[in-house]
Amino acid sequence: MSSSQPDGISEYLSHLKDKDVHAEENRSTEQVRSNVLYTVLEHPQSIRLLELEPGKPEDDIVCHLRPASLDEHPPYVALSYAPSDSSIAVPISCNGNRIEVKKEIVNFLRSVRHPENRRIYWVDAICVNKADIQERNSQVRIMKDIWKQADMVAAYVGEETEDMPATIEVLTLLYGASLNEAPREAVEQTLLYGYLTGTNDEIPGSDSPKWDALQNFFRRKFFSSIWGFQAVVLASSDPNIFFGSQFITWKVLSSAARMYHSSQIVNKRPTEDESRNILLVDSYRNASPVEFKRLTLLHLLRSTWTFHSADPRDKIFALYGVSGNVTDENGKSLLEPDYQASVEEVYRQVAVAMVIQRQDLHVLTYVSHNRPKSNSQIPSWTPDWNNMGTALDFLGIGGQFTWWRSFPGECSFSSDYTVLNVSGCLVDNIKYVSEPLGSEKLQLFPEFRHPGALRRLWENQVISLGEQYAAGGTVVEAFWRTLIADNNSQRQKPAQDEWYVHFLSYWRMTRIKDLETEEYMQLHPTRPSIEDEVARREAQKRELEPSSSFCNEDQMAALKKRLSEIVEKQGYACQLPTDPYLIQVFGEKGMLDAKEGCIHCQTVDDPMLLRQVFPAMAMLPLRVDDPTLHMMDDRFVAEWFRRLRNDEKEPIPIIDSDGNAYGSSLKYGILDRTFFITSGGLMGVGPVDAQVGDKIAILARSEEPFILRSRESSGTGGSFTLVGSVYVHGIKNRSFLPVDAEGKPTWSTINLV
């Protein structure tokens, strides 16, 4: 890979240092503190420790700073915290001087202060001279050692609130369930059943405010703080999580969060929380030394896209301490923390470093313009690392033509590193772009759903492409694969052929949901916002209630036949139900009576029991007067019935299909993105700001196609804005790519600005 002058990352670092650029921040308070508190740290492993003087709860905070060396392994507790957006400064006494620090720090120090003895802490906001850029840079470089060598990492997540007792109760319940020696699946089922029905005195029902309290706790800012991520991941011992004067261990918290997810309770809540961040942090804490050593900065930036920092540069510098060194093939460092550099320079430096280190353009797949960039000066080809949104690579869509990586091409930078010059070719233009397909268009609840979005896409746009797809195969197959970017629900690609059957069930389900929505809209001209938590809770509660009707006769016959086949294959004789879980679930609902005989016979004769036996069907709003019987003009509904009536088993029987599984895969494709069709007849999924006339481009040393927008009024110039990476179904077909007589690509130079 070639590069223009100045050549290489070392020149780029020099380029930054030579510029008289300083971060825009108010240093007056920090400068005053610097003059009265700090002496110069003598060597790279030097730190300062805070000696907290003893005192009563109401006493002012008094402390002293003293130098220490990590080489000597001094004892201390390291504090990690995340100040709220409205956090105020509170005065304390340090080295006999009055200074102001964030209220969260003062609250923590009050809660841990001993009445008689000094205690030793490391608190970055006090122990690091933030006004000294060089010291700040050097301390960030050794942050990994500071967390690792601490006797304990204390994570302060905020004050104790009124709902904290309820939070502790639910955390204790979930943690206790994680320790239960019974089979894990049975424990999870018991939890979920108790949550859904509210019939277990020990498990709060779905309406209980205790679950709201738990979610409020998970939403605390610390759990999405990138510095909190660094501290907990690198802590050598089990961190303590402080809230007010109370604390729990990280093990208790992470185990409870894991049970909250594995029991599926999290998926039944009407609103989201940050509990997934806790699981992510714990996965890195439990990584083996070999796995941890393999962590790269790019991998961490990808996985921590839901974590944030007040200073956008800290997203990079915090992960720098967790990942291995970013070096070139000769071992030369490509990235160093530097608070003198602007946000734009730091973010661009990371992108440049990734291009040089990896020798490819994979970093471009992290670009997303779906949300405003935190810095408008960032070039279009540089990811906004603190606000990456729905960049397609995050969802496993990359690698559409890995063979293309083998072809070399130019990759260079302008002298000021604002323009990336690459070899590539423009292979197609966008001629149609849908409106963004947000959750309100794919939402199943009629209270919020905008009906008919996918059906209009098919009927108004895709049908016109004919039966045969431009890149081979059928248009039908290209359509259902494009909607999920050819990923199944486990992010495996390409999706297996059976996902067409799941698509058919999903399509029929959406037609029923569209009717429900239209009926709801007639009765409720004014509908609630999808952001309305109360409305979401009521919609979810209504959806969980069993329907009083069933389905069409074809389904009933198919379900009975399938259950009879299962009974016969497994050699079941008529028998009384013995499974305690089945007796509990069905018995409490009045659906099964052990005194009435064989569980299998009862099930075959009872539609509601059949729905419980086939969970995939239980989520469908089935009704006796099945409205889809009158939709045979819909190609996909008709195909669903054909497979049902003919008992077609390839690739799988329609009765075993799972429309919800296909629906969940939409988040890897069309959800919160646009659907487009090119002039060449290709279908794809791209960013929400894709436009008609945008170019589909293949770039040398990249695995993904990209959308580019010409900067020239003619639309044919060589300077482009990078809009983002895309999924284009069938683009790996080489007939779309220009090559010479020897089969080598005919590149042209594309300048990305």
Secondary structure, DSSP 8 states (H G I E B T S, - for coil): ----SS-HHHHHHHHHHHS--------HHHHHHHHHH-----STTEEEEEEE----TTS--EEEEEEEEGGG----EEEEE---TT--EEEEEETTEEEEEEHHHHHHHHHH--SSS-EEEE-HHHHS-TT-HHHHHHHHHTHHHHHHH-SEEEEE-----TTHHHHHHHHHHHHHHHH--S-HHHHHHHHHHHHHH---TTS--TT-HHHHHHHHHHTSGGGGBHHHHHHHHH-SS--EEEETTEEEEHHHHHHHHHHHHHTSHHHHSSS--SHHHHHHHHHHHT--HHHHHT--HHHHHHHTTT-B-SSTTHHHHHHHTTS---B-TTS-B-----TTS-HHHHHHHHHHHHHHHHTSSGGGGG---SS--S-TTS-TTS--TT--TT-GGGGT---TTGGGGGS---EEE-TTS--EEEEEEEEEEEEEE-----HHHH--STTT--TTHHHHHIIIIIGGG-SB-TTSSBHHHHHHHHHTTT--TTS-SS--TTHHHHHHHHHHHHHHHHHHHHHHHHH-SS---TT-HHHHHHHHHHHHS--S----HHHHHHHHHHHHHHHHHTT--S-----HHHHHHHHHTT---GGG--HHHHHHH-HHHHHHHSHHHHTS---TT-GGGG-TTSHHHHHHHHHHHTT--SSS-GGG--HHHHHHHGGGTTTTSEEEEETTS-EEEE-TT--TT-EEEEETT-SSEEEEEESSTTS-SSEEEEEEE-EETTTTSGGGS-B-TTS-B--EEEEE-
